[in-house]
Amino acid sequence: MPFKVKKQVLMSKIETTYGVDPAPVGATDSVLASNIRITPMEINSSDRSVVRGFFGSAGKIVSGAHVKFGFDIEAFTSGVAGTPAAYGPLMKACAQSENVLAGVSVTYAGVSAAEQAMTHYFNRDGKLRKISGWRGSVKLKMSPKSTPMWSFDGIGLYTLATDTVMPAATLTAWKTPLPVSAGITTASLHGYSGIITEFNFDQGNNVVYRDGINGEGVYFVGRKTTASLTMEEPTMAQKDFESIVKNGTLGVFTLTHGTVAGSKLQVNGASVQVTSYAETAVDDIAMIQLGLEFLSGAAGNDEYSHVQL
């Protein structure tokens, strides 16, 4: 019988010790995901470039493998201010801290040390892949009349798949998101609130897999946080973004999605540089496309935050 790709369950859990499987279960660790992406065996190999007096391949020596694994989830909040949304563990596995202010907010920001990792159990119709030591990076995609989405991509350690009965998934903690629209979503860049038709945020973690004598692992080795947006072209009097780009001017960016306490998701940058400017059109309306770079302050790890309020 063929495997049915609609029959999939994803379970994810933070590891206490790197690479040690914490055994996620369907009742508490299920993830409501879409667009699951997997390269189950990214092979580490070298060619046997030997000379034998004739043409032809001598094959490869395979030293091991690792896994590339990614997926999308809807961007929602828990509905209760100060209570993390169900995807909090996923954020922690992307080199982010979680700061809970009871009854008020949950804030995520980048870290540069003591990063965490997680194990994913991905079961497709009875075939289970366990991906331990996974570390990744996250993006946020928002555009009007659509569902806001977090997109995760990362690398984990390889283990052989097994035939395992697909468990039941408990998904009650995964809430329905709010749509992106004028009455729900607001944003401001360098003090200007133009009409935006697309916003993309990229945490920009640099994640590498290393296989060496005595061990293997996945490591965070850098971060460059960027974003892009498309907005209606302003007059020069309204906002001179061309000069802002040319002069390297820094300013504040903030986006708030949701209007009621417990339902609000906010993306912030206190020192944002507009790095590119281009012109385009959407629905025959003149638009500009801006590239953004989020700069850290003197203390570091403060170039961006995303907050549930």
C-alpha positions in Angstrom: 0.0 0.0 0.0 1.3 3.5 -0.8 1.9 6.1 1.9 -0.7 8.8 1.9 0.8 12.3 2.3 -2.3 13.8 3.8 -1.8 11.4 6.8 1.0 13.1 8.7 1.6 13.9 12.3 4.5 16.1 13.6 5.5 16.1 17.3 8.3 18.4 18.6 9.9 18.7 22.0 12.9 20.7 23.4 15.9 18.6 24.4 17.4 18.7 27.9 20.7 17.4 26.6 21.8 18.2 23.0 21.0 15.3 20.6 19.3 13.2 23.3 15.8 12.2 22.2 13.2 13.5 24.8 10.5 11.3 23.2 7.7 13.7 22.1 4.2 12.4 22.2 1.0 13.2 20.4 -0.9 14.2 23.5 1.3 17.1 24.5 3.8 17.8 21.7 1.8 17.8 18.4 2.3 20.6 16.0 -0.3 21.9 13.6 1.9 22.2 10.6 1.6 22.7 6.8 4.0 22.5 3.9 6.3 20.0 5.6 9.7 19.9 3.8 12.2 17.2 4.4 15.5 16.0 2.9 15.7 12.8 4.9 19.3 12.0 3.9 21.7 14.8 3.0 24.6 12.6 2.3 28.2 13.3 3.4 30.5 11.7 0.9 33.7 11.9 -1.0 34.6 10.7 -4.5 37.1 7.9 -5.0 39.2 9.7 -7.6 41.5 6.8 -8.3 43.4 6.0 -11.5 42.8 2.6 -13.0 43.9 2.8 -16.6 40.4 3.3 -17.9 37.4 5.6 -17.6 34.5 5.2 -15.2 33.3 6.0 -11.8 35.0 4.3 -8.8 32.1 5.3 -6.5 31.8 7.4 -3.4 32.8 6.8 0.2 29.8 7.7 2.4 30.8 9.0 5.8 27.3 9.8 7.1 24.2 11.9 6.7 22.1 14.6 8.2 18.5 15.8 7.8 17.1 19.1 6.4 13.7 19.6 7.9 11.2 22.5 7.7 7.5 23.3 7.9 5.1 26.2 8.2 2.6 27.1 11.0 -0.1 29.7 11.4 0.9 32.8 13.4 -1.5 33.0 16.3 -1.5 33.9 20.0 -2.7 31.9 22.9 -5.7 34.2 23.5 -4.4 34.9 27.0 -1.9 37.8 27.5 1.2 36.5 29.1 0.6 32.9 28.1 3.0 31.6 25.3 1.4 30.2 22.2 1.8 26.5 21.5 4.7 27.2 19.1 6.9 28.6 21.9 9.3 25.5 21.9 9.8 25.9 18.1 11.0 29.5 18.7 13.4 28.4 21.4 15.0 25.9 19.0 15.7 28.9 16.7 18.2 30.5 19.0 15.6 32.7 20.8 14.9 33.5 24.4 11.4 33.5 25.8 10.6 36.1 28.4 7.2 35.7 30.0 5.6 38.7 31.9 2.6 37.1 33.6 -0.7 38.5 32.5 1.0 40.9 30.1 3.3 39.6 27.3 5.6 36.9 26.0 8.7 38.3 24.2 11.1 36.4 21.9 14.5 37.8 20.9 17.7 36.3 19.5 20.5 34.8 21.6 24.1 34.2 20.8 24.9 31.6 23.5 23.3 28.7 25.3 21.1 27.9 22.3 18.6 25.1 22.6 17.8 22.3 20.3 14.8 20.0 19.8 13.7 16.6 18.5 11.0 16.2 15.9 9.0 13.0 15.3 7.6 13.1 11.8 5.2 10.2 11.1 3.9 9.9 7.6 1.2 7.3 7.5 3.1 4.8 9.7 6.7 5.6 8.7 8.5 7.5 11.5 11.5 9.7 11.2 13.1 10.9 14.4 15.2 14.1 13.9 17.2 15.0 17.0 19.6 17.9 17.6 17.5 20.1 15.3 18.3 23.8 15.2 16.8 26.3 12.7 15.7 29.7 11.7 12.3 31.3 11.3 10.5 33.6 8.9 7.2 35.5 9.1 5.1 36.1 6.0 2.2 38.5 6.0 0.0 39.9 3.2 -3.6 41.2 3.2 -6.4 38.7 2.7 -4.2 35.8 3.8 -3.2 33.9 6.9 0.0 35.1 8.6 2.5 32.2 8.7 5.7 31.3 10.5 8.1 29.3 8.4 10.8 27.2 10.0 13.8 25.6 8.3 16.7 23.8 10.0 19.1 20.9 10.2 19.0 17.8 12.5 20.8 14.5 13.0 20.0 11.5 10.9 18.6 8.2 12.3 17.1 5.3 10.3 13.4 5.5 9.7 11.1 2.9 11.4 7.7 1.5 10.7 5.6 2.9 13.6 1.9 3.3 14.0 0.9 6.9 13.5 -0.3 8.3 16.9 -3.3 10.5 17.5 -2.5 14.2 17.6 -3.9 16.5 20.3 -4.1 20.0 18.8 -6.4 22.0 21.1 -3.7 24.5 22.0 -3.3 25.5 18.3 -5.6 28.4 17.8 -7.2 29.9 14.7 -5.2 32.9 13.5 -6.5 36.3 12.6 -6.4 37.3 8.9 -4.1 40.1 7.8 -6.3 43.2 7.0 -6.6 46.9 7.5 -8.8 46.7 10.6 -6.5 44.1 12.3 -2.9 44.9 11.2 -0.9 48.1 11.5 2.7 48.9 10.8 5.1 51.9 10.9 8.5 52.3 9.4 10.7 55.3 10.3 7.5 57.0 11.5 5.6 56.5 8.3 2.5 54.3 8.1 1.9 53.6 4.4 -0.4 51.0 2.9 1.6 47.7 2.9 0.6 44.8 0.6 3.4 42.4 1.7 5.7 42.0 4.6 8.4 39.3 5.0 10.6 39.0 8.1 13.7 36.7 8.2 15.4 36.0 11.5 18.4 34.9 9.4 20.2 32.4 11.6 23.3 30.8 10.1 23.0 27.1 11.0 25.7 24.5 10.1 26.1 20.8 10.4 29.5 19.5 11.5 30.7 15.9 11.5 34.1 15.3 13.0 36.2 12.8 15.0 34.4 12.0 18.2 31.1 13.6 17.4 28.6 15.5 15.2 26.3 18.3 15.8 24.3 21.3 14.4 25.5 24.7 15.4 24.4 28.4 15.3 27.3 30.4 14.0 25.7 33.8 13.2 22.6 35.8 12.6 21.6 38.6 10.2 18.0 39.7 10.6 16.3 41.3 7.6 12.9 42.0 6.2 11.2 43.3 3.1 8.0 45.1 2.4 5.9 46.4 -0.4 4.0 49.6 0.2 2.1 52.3 -1.8 4.6 54.8 -3.2 4.5 58.0 -1.0 5.1 61.6 -2.2 8.5 63.0 -1.3 6.8 65.2 1.2 5.2 62.3 2.9 8.4 60.2 3.2 11.7 60.5 1.4 12.8 56.8 1.5 15.4 57.4 -1.2 17.4 59.7 1.1 16.9 57.4 4.0 18.6 54.6 1.9 21.3 56.8 0.6 22.2 58.3 4.0 22.0 55.0 5.9 19.5 56.5 8.3 18.3 54.3 11.2 14.8 54.3 12.5 12.1 52.3 14.3 9.9 49.6 12.7 6.9 48.1 14.4 4.1 45.9 13.2 1.1 44.9 15.3 -1.3 42.2 14.3 -4.5 42.0 16.4 -6.4 44.5 18.5 -7.5 42.7 21.7 -5.3 41.8 24.6 -4.2 38.2 24.3 -4.6 38.2 20.5 -1.9 40.7 19.5 1.3 39.7 17.8 4.0 42.4 17.4 7.3 42.6 15.5 9.7 45.3 16.6 13.0 46.8 15.6 14.5 49.8 17.4 17.4 50.4 14.9 16.3 49.5 11.4 18.2 50.5 8.2 16.4 50.7 4.9 19.0 49.0 2.6 17.3 48.9 -0.8 14.6 50.8 -2.8 12.8 49.7 -5.9 9.6 50.6 -7.7 6.9 48.2 -8.9 3.1 48.1 -9.3 0.3 46.1 -7.8 -3.2 46.3 -9.3 -1.9 49.2 -11.4 -1.0 51.1 -8.2 2.5 52.5 -7.9 4.4 50.7 -5.2 7.8 50.7 -3.6 9.8 47.6 -2.4 12.0 48.2 0.6 14.7 46.0 2.0 15.3 46.3 5.8 18.1 45.2 8.1 17.7 45.0 11.8 20.8 46.3 13.7 21.7 45.3 17.2 22.6 47.8 20.0 25.7 47.9 22.1 24.5 45.1 24.4 23.6 42.8 21.5 20.8 40.4 21.0 18.3 43.3 20.8 18.0 43.9 17.0 14.5 42.5 16.9 11.8 41.1 19.1 8.4 39.5 18.4 5.9 39.8 21.2 2.6 38.2 22.1 0.4 40.7 23.9 
